[in-house]
C-alpha cells in the first residue's frame, strides 16, 4: 500500500538532522516540509516545497478522522496569531497509534512524536493525499 511505503521511506531517515529551510531533495538534512516533500516525491507524489503550499493540496480531514498517511498541519509560537495560510508553520505525517513522523526543533532531527495536548492545541488542519 502506498501510504505504508511512504511511511517506511520516512522511517529510514530517523535521526537525520533538522536544518531550517533545508534545500529540497537533500537527504542529509531536512526541515519539516522538505522531509514531507521528499518522502512523498520518491514514492511518485509531487508536493510543493513549503508547509503552507502543501496545505493547499489534498482533501481536508477532521482530526477525528485522520488515518495513516494523512498530513497534519500545525501553527508555531511565532505564527499562532496570524491568519489563514500564514498561520501554518509545521507539517507531519500521521503514522497511526496517535503518532506522527516529522522533523523539527528542539530535537533537531527526524523523529516519531506522540500527538500530545501540545500538538492538539497547535493543530490547524489535516489533508488526505492518498
Secondary structure, DSSP 4 states (H G I P E B T S, - for coil): -HHHHHHHHHHTTTTPBB-TTPPTT-SS-B-HHHHHHHHHHTTT----SSHHHHTTSSEEE-GGG--TT-EEEEE-TTTTT--GGGGEEEEEEEEETTEEEEEETTTTEEEEEE--HHHHHHEEEEEE--
